[in-house]
Amino acid sequence: MLTVVIPSYNHENYINECLSAAVKIQIENLKVLVIDDGSTDQTANLVKDFVKEKKLTNLRLIEKENAGLVSSLNLALQVVDTEYMYICASDDVPDFAGVKECYTILVGRRNLGFCIGGATNFYDGTGEVSSTYRQEHIDFFRKDFSQNEQDLFLKYPAPLLLQSTVFKKSTLVSIGGWDERLKLDDYPVFVKLLKQYKYGLEKDFIFAPNINVVNYRHHCANTYSDISNQFFMVQQAMNQLASPRIKEKAIGMKAAYYILLSIRKRKLKAVVGISRQCSMAVKIKLPYYMFLCIFERISK
């Protein structure tokens, strides 16, 4: 059985679209769990209205005080009582056919811990659509991460989405769920998962970008739209997860990447903010890391 977990916070403009897609997933005994993180808008009320209007018995809403997304995900991990779970942010739209296809693969191959499906970017206001995953993701997943920490931290292809992934619940339990000291939800979890797998792609997990699992919404309120904050969250995770021998370079390369991105988007405050967040050792080497970033992109 599968539980669709929908963490929500102030997404009154999007929650109905997400719910409408989630309840269309044709899996026997499907469960849908919405965990609202203290929304101050009408999100929670819209969920209640949706349940009442559709007369649903398999959709549960949990309302909690605001404590962040990671807190909501750990609560979900405690509450979910099915073997498999799928997590979708309340402003995104699950592809009900894709979720079912990934779930079916996992049920048929019990050794797999998770199935990363494909994702489609769509942009509010412009109608632009694109694929989230690229060739660099395909190349990345062919590596043996249990023996190769450098590639895991230096060549991690962003984004890698929880909401395009169907998990065996026990897989997430095995790494202790989400670290509540960290703000990021996806990056730390995938790093911990990939580090523990000895056999890798096709034996421990599967990457199927041809199976679209989620339509990933881009809008002005997305967390990633604040570039300086995005770097802070990545830096926080790398400080916690990377070994001392790779940590400085990993943080330096990410700082360079986000500074170059800020320059391209003409966000001077983000450039200043990221520079200030770096330790002095990394700050001194920033020009070097920026050169490496530029060289890597040119050489691709």
C-alpha positions in Angstrom: 0.0 0.0 0.0 1.0 3.6 -0.6 0.5 6.8 1.4 0.8 10.1 -0.4 2.2 12.7 2.0 1.5 16.3 1.3 3.3 18.8 3.6 1.5 22.2 3.3 2.1 25.7 4.4 0.3 28.8 3.1 -0.6 27.3 -0.3 -4.2 28.1 -0.6 -3.8 29.0 -4.3 -2.4 25.5 -5.1 -3.6 22.9 -2.6 -6.8 21.9 -4.4 -4.9 21.2 -7.6 -2.5 19.0 -5.7 -5.2 17.1 -3.9 -7.3 16.6 -7.0 -4.3 14.9 -8.7 -3.3 12.9 -5.6 -6.7 11.2 -5.1 -6.6 10.1 -8.8 -3.7 7.7 -8.1 -5.3 4.3 -8.8 -3.7 2.1 -6.2 -5.7 -0.2 -4.0 -6.2 1.2 -0.5 -4.4 4.4 -1.3 -4.0 6.8 1.6 -3.5 10.6 1.4 -2.0 12.5 4.4 -1.8 16.3 4.5 0.3 17.8 7.3 -0.3 21.5 7.6 2.5 23.4 9.2 0.5 26.1 10.9 -0.7 27.9 7.8 -2.0 31.4 8.3 -4.1 31.4 5.2 -7.0 29.1 4.2 -5.0 26.1 3.2 -6.2 23.8 6.1 -9.8 24.9 5.6 -9.6 24.2 1.9 -8.4 20.6 2.7 -11.4 20.1 5.0 -13.8 21.4 2.4 -12.2 19.1 -0.2 -12.7 16.1 2.0 -16.3 17.0 2.7 -17.1 17.8 -0.9 -15.6 14.6 -2.3 -16.8 12.5 0.7 -13.3 11.0 1.1 -12.5 8.5 3.8 -8.8 7.9 2.8 -7.7 11.6 3.2 -6.4 12.7 6.6 -5.4 16.2 7.7 -3.0 16.8 10.6 -2.7 20.4 11.7 0.4 21.3 13.7 2.1 24.4 15.0 4.6 26.0 12.6 8.0 24.3 12.9 9.2 23.9 9.3 9.0 21.4 6.5 11.5 19.0 8.1 9.4 18.7 11.2 6.3 17.9 9.1 8.2 15.2 7.2 9.5 13.5 10.4 5.9 13.6 11.7 4.7 11.9 8.5 7.4 9.2 8.9 6.0 8.5 12.4 2.3 8.4 11.3 2.5 6.6 7.9 1.5 2.9 8.3 1.9 1.7 4.7 5.0 0.0 3.3 5.5 2.7 0.7 5.2 6.5 0.7 5.3 9.3 -1.8 5.9 13.0 -0.8 4.6 15.9 -2.8 4.7 19.6 -1.8 1.3 21.2 -1.7 2.2 23.7 -4.5 3.2 20.9 -6.9 1.0 18.5 -8.9 1.6 14.8 -8.8 1.3 12.8 -12.0 -1.0 10.1 -10.9 0.0 7.7 -13.6 3.7 8.2 -13.0 3.4 7.7 -9.2 1.5 4.4 -9.8 4.2 3.2 -12.3 7.0 3.9 -9.9 5.1 2.2 -7.1 4.4 -0.8 -9.3 8.1 -1.2 -10.0 9.0 -1.1 -6.3 6.3 -3.7 -5.4 7.7 -6.0 -8.2 11.3 -5.6 -7.1 11.3 -5.7 -3.3 15.1 -5.2 -3.1 14.7 -1.6 -4.3 14.6 1.2 -1.6 13.2 3.9 -3.8 12.3 4.9 -7.4 13.3 8.3 -8.6 11.0 9.2 -11.5 11.1 12.1 -13.8 9.8 15.6 -13.2 8.5 18.4 -15.4 9.1 22.1 -14.5 6.3 24.4 -15.2 6.4 28.1 -14.6 3.4 30.1 -13.2 2.6 33.1 -15.4 4.7 32.1 -18.5 3.4 28.6 -19.3 7.0 27.5 -19.9 7.6 23.8 -19.5 10.9 21.9 -19.3 12.4 18.6 -18.0 13.9 18.8 -14.5 16.4 16.0 -15.0 19.2 16.1 -17.6 22.1 14.0 -18.8 24.2 15.0 -15.8 21.6 13.3 -13.5 21.9 10.1 -15.6 25.7 10.2 -15.4 25.6 10.9 -11.7 23.5 7.9 -10.7 25.9 5.5 -12.5 28.5 6.1 -9.8 29.4 4.0 -6.7 28.7 6.5 -3.9 29.7 4.2 -1.1 33.3 4.6 -2.3 33.2 8.0 -3.9 32.4 10.9 -1.5 34.0 13.5 -3.8 31.4 12.9 -6.6 28.6 12.8 -4.1 29.4 16.3 -2.8 31.1 18.0 -5.8 29.0 16.7 -8.7 25.6 16.4 -7.0 23.1 17.5 -9.8 20.6 20.0 -8.5 17.7 19.7 -8.2 17.0 16.2 -7.1 13.4 16.1 -5.9 11.7 14.2 -3.1 8.5 14.8 -5.0 9.6 12.8 -8.0 10.5 9.8 -5.8 8.5 6.9 -4.4 10.1 5.4 -1.2 9.9 2.3 0.7 9.2 3.7 4.2 11.8 1.4 5.8 14.5 3.0 3.6 13.8 6.4 5.1 13.6 5.0 8.6 17.0 3.3 8.1 18.7 6.7 7.8 16.8 8.2 10.7 14.5 10.3 8.6 15.2 14.0 8.4 17.8 15.9 10.5 15.9 18.7 12.2 19.1 20.7 12.6 19.0 21.2 8.8 16.5 23.2 6.9 16.9 21.4 3.6 14.6 18.5 3.0 15.8 16.7 -0.1 19.6 17.1 -0.4 20.6 15.7 3.0 18.3 12.7 2.7 19.6 11.7 -0.8 23.2 12.2 0.3 22.6 9.8 3.3 20.7 7.3 1.2 23.3 7.2 -1.6 26.3 6.9 0.8 24.9 3.8 2.3 24.3 1.8 -0.9 26.9 -0.7 -1.9 25.5 -1.8 -5.2 23.8 1.3 -6.4 21.6 1.9 -9.5 19.2 -0.9 -10.5 20.2 -3.0 -7.4 19.5 -0.7 -4.5 17.3 2.0 -6.2 16.2 2.9 -9.7 16.3 6.2 -11.7 13.6 6.3 -14.3 13.5 9.9 -15.7 11.2 8.7 -18.5 8.4 8.2 -16.0 7.0 11.6 -15.1 6.0 11.6 -11.4 5.5 15.2 -10.7 4.8 18.6 -12.3 7.2 20.8 -10.3 5.7 24.3 -10.0 8.0 27.4 -10.2 6.6 30.6 -8.6 7.9 33.7 -6.8 7.4 32.2 -3.4 9.6 29.1 -4.0 12.4 28.7 -1.4 15.0 28.4 -4.1 14.1 31.9 -5.4 16.1 33.3 -2.5 19.6 32.5 -3.7 21.4 33.5 -0.6 19.1 31.5 1.6 19.5 28.5 -0.7 23.2 28.6 -0.3 22.9 28.9 3.4 20.8 25.7 3.5 23.2 23.8 1.3 26.2 25.1 3.3 24.5 24.0 6.5 24.0 20.5 5.1 27.5 20.1 3.8 29.0 21.2 7.2 27.0 18.4 8.8 27.5 15.6 6.2 30.8 16.1 4.4 34.0 14.8 5.8 36.8 17.3 6.7 38.9 16.3 3.7 36.2 17.4 1.2 34.2 20.0 3.2 36.0 23.2 2.3 36.1 22.4 -1.4 32.4 21.3 -1.5 31.3 24.5 0.2 33.6 26.7 -1.9 32.3 25.2 -5.1 28.7 25.7 -4.1 29.4 29.3 -3.0 31.0 29.9 -6.4 28.0 28.4 -8.2 25.5 30.5 -6.3 27.6 33.7 -6.7 27.8 33.2 -10.4 24.0 32.5 -10.5 23.4 35.7 -8.5 25.6 37.7 -11.0 23.7 36.2 -13.9 20.4 37.2 -12.3 21.7 40.6 -11.3 21.2 40.0 -7.6 24.0 41.9 -5.9 22.7 41.5 -2.4 22.8 37.7 -2.8 26.5 38.0 -3.9 27.3 40.0 -0.8 25.3 37.7 1.4 26.9 34.5 0.2 30.4 36.0 0.5 29.7 36.9 4.1 28.3 33.4 4.9 31.5 31.7 3.8 34.3 31.0 6.3 37.4 33.0 5.8 39.3 30.1 4.3 36.7 29.6 1.7 36.3 33.3 1.1 40.0 33.6 0.3 39.7 30.9 -2.3 36.4 32.0 -3.9 38.0 33.3 -7.1 39.7 29.9 -7.5 36.4 28.0 -7.0 34.6 30.4 -9.4 37.2 29.7 -12.0 36.7 25.9 -11.5 32.9 26.4 -11.8 33.2 28.3 -15.1 35.8 25.8 -16.5 33.5 22.8 -15.6 30.5 24.4 -17.4 32.5 25.4 -20.4 34.0 21.9 -20.7 30.7 20.1 -20.6 
